[in-house]
Amino acid sequence: LAQVNYGLRAHDANLCPRINDWEEYYLTDNVDDTHARVYKSSSARLAVVAFRGTQLDSVKNWAIDADIQMERLSLEDEGAWGKEEAANTSSKVPREAAVHEGFLSAARRVLPHVRKWVEGYIEGAQGMYNVPADWKLLFTGHSLGGAFATLAATTAEVQGWSKRPDAVVTFGSPRIADGNLS
């Protein structure tokens, strides 16, 4: 369920009416006040990681947004591409990108939690929270959350996570890097 605000009243809307078995978890990094909600549906064989955007009243979030220095990010890792593929694509694939420092440093704090959830290193009341290999995995977010979703997908690919997102959907995402990461 999602909450939709209409003026002074709120309305709860079921955005996936055909899916009734969502399991919901929260992954939080309090240093930067960043959050991801993660959802799993066994019937749909779908897992969604939704990164929260900038909270209007969060000074920490605004500090992330305002840290516009650029940091070099390597886009190479043998674990992601494999030696042979990396050799064959080295002339086509950029080796690094200049990335928004605020987004990248905050993402580096929340992404280990996401990876542990995706790969099953977090145990809860219903067992391990991993995403099975035959399920679809979606990363999504709005604004700052869109930046995190994009960086999460990039990180998963570069680091060679055992399960990588099948899709990334962002809404109102800021530009996070130069043209090498577009």
BELRA-V9331 format. One record per residue. PHI is phi in radians with two decimals (* if undefined). Layout:
phi
PHI
PHI
//
This chain:
phi
*
-2.18
-1.71
-2.02
-1.65
-2.15
1.07
-1.67
-2.10
-1.91
-2.38
-1.55
-2.17
-1.51
-1.39
-2.31
-1.12
-1.58
-1.99
-2.02
-2.12
-1.14
-1.79
-2.13
-2.37
-2.09
-2.06
-2.25
-2.12
-1.33
-1.03
-1.91
1.00
-1.92
-2.44
-2.30
-1.74
-2.13
-2.25
-2.33
-2.26
-1.16
-1.18
-1.59
0.94
-2.40
-2.20
-2.21
-1.94
-1.92
-1.55
-1.30
-1.41
-1.08
-1.41
-1.02
-1.72
-1.80
-1.08
-1.09
-1.14
-1.14
-1.13
-1.07
-1.05
-1.42
-1.39
-1.65
-1.06
-1.80
-2.15
-1.32
-2.15
-1.24
-1.83
-1.98
-2.92
-1.06
-1.13
-1.57
-1.74
1.45
-1.04
-1.14
-1.15
-1.06
-1.15
-1.28
-1.89
-1.03
-1.41
-1.70
-1.73
-1.07
-1.51
-2.73
-2.39
-1.60
-2.08
-0.94
-1.09
-1.09
-1.10
-1.15
-1.16
-1.21
-1.09
-1.11
-1.48
-1.57
-1.14
-1.04
-1.15
-1.12
-1.07
-1.05
-1.19
-1.10
-1.61
1.57
-1.66
-1.96
-1.88
-2.36
-1.07
-1.82
1.74
-1.29
-1.65
-1.27
-1.75
-0.99
-1.04
-1.59
-1.59
-1.53
-2.15
-2.15
-1.85
-2.58
3.12
-2.06
1.03
-0.98
-1.11
-1.15
-1.09
-1.11
-1.06
-1.15
-1.18
-1.13
-1.13
-1.10
-1.08
-1.04
-1.24
-1.14
-1.47
1.23
-0.95
-1.14
-2.25
-1.95
-1.14
-1.44
-2.71
-2.25
-2.16
-2.14
-2.26
1.03
-1.36
-1.29
-1.21
-1.84
-2.75
-1.31
-1.14
-1.23
-2.19
-2.15
//
